[in-house]
């Protein structure tokens, strides 16, 4: 089975502690640079659909801009919220030279 690979951009475009988002086939993906390593997760909060790229990143923890859910961007798993939420998922990052791709 062939996994679609999508161009995210250049590594140098995402500074440490920052992130970007890409939309591919209706799927929104967030790509973050955490201490020089790159991680990709879903960009939509599973609580009420907030776009997570509008939130705040603290180390590997992303805080949802609407209701404060805290997500681990290295795994896509929920760290904290007042109720249990589905994972935002994670995707494999592929680096070729200075170019970032995500396997969806």
MOCOR-V161618 format. One record per backbone hydrogen bond with DSSP energy under -1.0 kcal/mol. NH is the residue of the N-H (numbers start at 0). CO is the residue of the C=O. Records with the same first field share a line. If there is no record, write none. Layout:
BEGIN
NH->CO + CO
END
This chain:
BEGIN
5->101
7->99
8->99
10->97
12->9
13->10
16->32
17->14
19->30
21->28
23->26
26->23
28->21
29->40
30->19
31->38
32->17
33->36
36->33
38->31
40->29
42->27
44->49
48->44
51->42
53->50
54->51
55->62
57->60
60->57
61->70
62->55
63->68
67->63
69->79
70->61
71->76
72->59
74->71
75->71
78->69
79->69
87->75
90->39
93->100
95->98
98->95
99->8
100->93
101->5
102->91
103->3
END
